[in-house]
Amino acid sequence: MNLVEATDLHKSFGNTHAVNGVSLQIAPGEIYGLVGSDGAGKTTTMRLLVGALKPSRGAIQVCGYDVLKQTEQARSAIGYLSQRFSMYEDLTVLENIRFFAEVRGLSSSEWSPRSMEILEFVGLDKFKDRRAGQLSGGMRQKLGLASALVTRPRLLLLDEPTTGVDPVTRQDFWQLVIKLVAAPLTSTPSPLHPSPNGRGDGGEGNGGVSVLISTPYMDEASRCHRVGFMKNGRIIAEDTPSNLRARLNGQVLELRGSPLDTLRHAAHKDEDVEDVQAFGDRSHIRVRVGKSKIVLKRLKQEIADAGGRVDELRSVPPVLEDVFIALSDNEYESVSRP
């Protein structure tokens, strides 16, 4: 049974359709990435799943609970890390965890040993007495994750948890998420992992911690088991990262040379080129299906005629950013779902 079953979710704020027909299914032990630009509807979708917002239309089940009718039971199975830092800065690391544990009804005999294992897991055990306001950005995110884990959730909702932190911290955070999902569940609940039925009593169930993470970063999306691309409140494509990239196999060329503006302008003028996007000091050129060899042969001359210089022009495997840009174009939306 899926841990998350969301069907045809809608949420409007006045005339703005923030979520417009979103359906999600997330299996136990799965990392699902919700990817899109700002305003795509990612955060609103998460708030609907956790019960912080009521949908205008649609149905949501989390761990078998109807979020609209059994809100508290569903929330007991969810750990939520919001986009903004929501810890109390005047409290220490351990005091913050204690506060959130006791708000959720945990006794000291439950949260105390559990919190120390969690702090060791996220690397904050040596900072348990430091005030949250004195933590670095990466340490704050780890504290947020620790607080979300203290109730042994079956489902983790992480809303852009690495935005604004350095690349090393992003890598460390993802290693924690992957380690958490990969660790096997046992019949006896541990401080880090839920009981199989998600209620802390060791009953029978499917097991497995699931993660729904929203991110604007395509390299993070590549780490997920499945990815849903969002645009204008809709999921315009959903599949594994490898299957999504396969949609553009043989259609992406990489161009390096100078001046960049001349290269991009010349590439745009080619009749078989659909799009040109900058990737650092290089450009990715999306060509029509079956036209890559033809474009490779003639584009160098077209660029030379325009006064540019080609240092490198080759066919490359598509990356997720190529796919997302292609799917965002109107001509691709009609075939956005597999």
N, C-alpha and C positions, 0 to 999 in steps of 0.2 A: 504494500500500500504506500502511495506517495505521502510524504510528510506535508506537502502543500498542494492543495487543489483549489485554484482560483479560476473562476469562470466568468468571462464577459464583464470585467470590472469597468465601471464608468465613475468618474468624479469630475464635477464641474464647479468652478468658482465664478459665478456670474456667467458671462459669455465665453469664459475660457474653459476648454475641455482638457483638463490636465491629464486625465487618464481616459482613454477612449476605446474600450473593447479589449482590454488586456486579459489574457488567459495564461496561467502558469501552472506547471506541474513539476514538483521537485522531489526527487527520490531520496531515500535515506543514504547518507554518505556521499552526497553529491555537492559539488561547488558549482553554483549557477551564477553567472555574471550578467548583470543588467547594465548594458553599455549604451551610452548616448551623451550628447552634449547637454549643457545647462538648459533647463526648461523642457527637457524631453519627457519628463514625467516619472523619473526614477524614484525620487524621494517620496512623491505622493503615493506611488505604488507600494512602497515599503510601509508607509504610515497606514495605508488601508489594511495591509496584511497583519500589522501588529494591533489593529483595532483603535488606533489613535484618531482615525477618520472613518466615517461611515460612507460607503459607496453610494452614489446616486442609483446605481443598479449593479447587480451581479451577486455572486456567492463566493464565500471563502471558507475553506476548511484547513485547519492546521492541526496535525497529529490527530485527526478524526474529530476535532471540535469545530463547531460552527462559530466562527469569529463574531458574527452578529448576535447570536443567541447565547453563546457560551464564552463570552469574552474573557473572563478571568481564568477559566480553565485553559483556554488557548494561550493566553499570555504566560501561564505558568510553564509552558513548554518552549517559550521564546526568550532568547537573549538578544537585546537590541543595542547597537552602538550607533548613536546619531552622528550626523555630519559635524555638528558643533560640539565642542568639549562641554560636557554636562556634569562634570564632577564639582564638588565643593572645594574651592581653592584654599580655604582656611583649615580644612581637615587634612590629616595625613593620608597617605596611601591606604594604610590599613583601616583607618577610620571611615574612609569613603566606602570601602568594600563592606565593612560592617553595617554602615547605614543602609546600603542598597539590599544587603542580605536580610536585615531585620524588617525592612519595609515589605519584603516579599514573604515574611512570616517565618524565617529561619531562626532557630534558637542558637545560642552561643556554642553549644556542643556540636551543632551542624556546621555553622559558618567558620568557626575558628580554625579547625584543622584543614578544612577545605580551602580556605583563603590562602594559607601558607603554601600549599602545594601549587595553587594557581599562580601566586606571585613568583614562585621558583620557576614555573613553566614559562612565564612571560619575561622573566629576567628582572623582576623588581623586588625580589626578596631582600636585597641589601638596602633598599630604599623605602621600606615599609613605614618608617617614622618620618619621612620627608613630607612636607606639605605639598599638596597637589599643585598649588600655584607656583612652586619652585621647580617643577619638572620641565624638561625639554618637550618639544612638540611630539617627538617619537615616544617618549616615556608616557606622555599623557594618553596617547592612543593605546598603549599597552595597558594602562590603568583602566581605560574604558573597556577594553577587551576582558580584563580580569573581572571587572564588575559584572559584565554580561555573562560570564561563565560561572559565577558563584552559585547560581541556582540550578546548575547542571541542565542547561537547556538542550532540547532535541534539535532546535532550529536557531541558527545565528543569523540575524539581519545586520549587515554591516554597510552603512551608508557612506560611501566614499571615504573609507577610513584612512587612506594614505594621502589625501589631498593636502598639499602644503608642507609635506615632510621631505627630507632629503632622500636620494636614491638608496643609500645604505639602509636607512630606517624602513623604507618601503620593502626592501628585500627581506629584512629581519621579520617584519610583520607578516609577510606572505609565508615565510617558513613556519611561523607559528600556526597560521591557518591550515596549511597543508599537513603539518604534524598533528594538529587536533583532529582533522577529518580522517587521517590515515590510521590513527591509533585505534586498535580493535576494542570493542566493548566487551565487558565481561558480565557474568550473571550477577556479580556483586557491584553495586554502584560505587564509583570512585569519585574523589573530589572534582576531577576534571570532566568526567563523562556521566551522562544521564543513565538511569536505569533503562532497560530496553523499552519500557512503555512510557518513558518520559515523565513519570510522576514520582520517581525516587523510591519506589517500593520493591524494585527487583522483579517485577512481573514479566510475563512473556510479551514479546513484541518483535518488531523488525530490526531494531538496533540501528546504529549509525547516526552521527551528527551531520546535519546538512547545513550548508552555508549559502545564503543569498547575499551577494555583494554587488553594490553598484560602484561603477568606476568610469572615469572618462579616459582611462589609459588603456590602449590596445595591448601593450605588453602584459598588463595584468589580466586582461580578458583571455589571453592565450593560455593562462594557467588554469582556467576554469574547465570543468568537464563539459559544460554546455554554456552557450552564450545567447542572450536575447538582445538584439539591437533595437533600441527605442528611438522613435522620432515622432514628435507632435502627439504624444500620448499613446502611441500604438507600438506594438512589437512588430517591426517590419521584416524581421528574419530571426530564426531560431534554429540552432544546430550546434554540433561540436565545432571547435575552432578549425580542425582540419577539414571538415566538410564544408564549412563556410569559405575557407580559402580556396578549396577546389573549384568553387563556382567561377573563379577567374583564371584558372590554369591556362597558360598559353596566351594570356591577354595583357600581360604587364611587361613593359620594357623599362629599363633603368638607363637614364641619360646623365652623363657628366661632361661638363665643358664650360665654355664661357663665350660671351657674357650670358648670364642666366636668362635675362629677359628676352634676348634674341633667340635663345634655344627654345624657350617655352612658346614664344610667339610662332616660330617656324613649325614646331610640333603641332600646335593647335590648328594650323592651316591645312595640315594633311587630312585628306578626306576620310581616311580610315582610323583616325585618332578620335576617341570619344572624350578623353579628359586628360589633363596634365596637372599634376600636383607636386609641390615642392616637398622634398624629404631632406632637410639639411642642405648640403651643397650639391645634392642630386635631385633629379626629377623622376617621378614615376609616370609613365605614359600608358594609359589604358587604350587598347586598340580593339577594333571589332573582331568578333569571333573568326578565327581562321586567317587573319590578316597580319599576324606578327612578322612572318618572314618577308612579306612584301614591304612592310613599313621599315623593317631593319635595312633592307637593300636601298631604299630611296631616301630615307630621312637624312642620312649624312650629307647627301648632295643638296637636299633642300635647305639644310642648316648652313652649309657653305655658301650657297647662293644668297642667303640672307645676311652673310657677314659674320657668322658664328664659327666656333671651333669645337669639334667633338673630341673629347678625350676618351670617352667610353660609351658604348651603346650596346646593350645586351638584353636578352630575355631573362627575367628573374621570376622566382616564385612569388605569388602575391602574398601580401601581409594583410592582417585583419583590417587595417586602416584603408587599404585599397578597396576591400569588400564593402566596408561601411559607406565609403564615399559613393561607390557605384550603386549600392542599394538605396542611397538617399536621393539619387537622381530619379526624376519622375518616370523615365522610361524603364527603370528596373522595378518599380513598386508593384507592378502587376504580376511579377513573378517572384515576389519577395519571400514567400513561404514555400518550403520544399514540398 
